[in-house]
Amino acid sequence: QVQLVEFGGGLVQSGGSLRLSCVPSASIFSAKSMAWYRQAPGKQRELVATITNSGSTNYADSVKGRFTISRDNAKNTVYLQMRSLKPEDTAVYYCHYDDFNYWGQGTQVTVSS
């Protein structure tokens, strides 16, 4: 099983930026799809963004134009660049290896107003 470790969460003011990193324990070079999800307190986990091995991306409407998902196969890392953060972006963010339904442990993002 591949372990996924997320980095980069923290506390940021509204309008600020953060970059999350997801580092798998094995190569994701051949991964067909990787994704970021988030779960806010009292809410269901929701899809934030996905990226395929060809570089195609897809975003939730709530983050379009503000978040960017990317993958660096040389560094074996998936990123989520988050800009213009809003308090409603506060959640635990999870990396997901879609091919095998593997989850990371999550990283907390808190946006203060």
Disulfide bonds with the S-S distance in Angstrom:
Cys22-Cys95 2.04
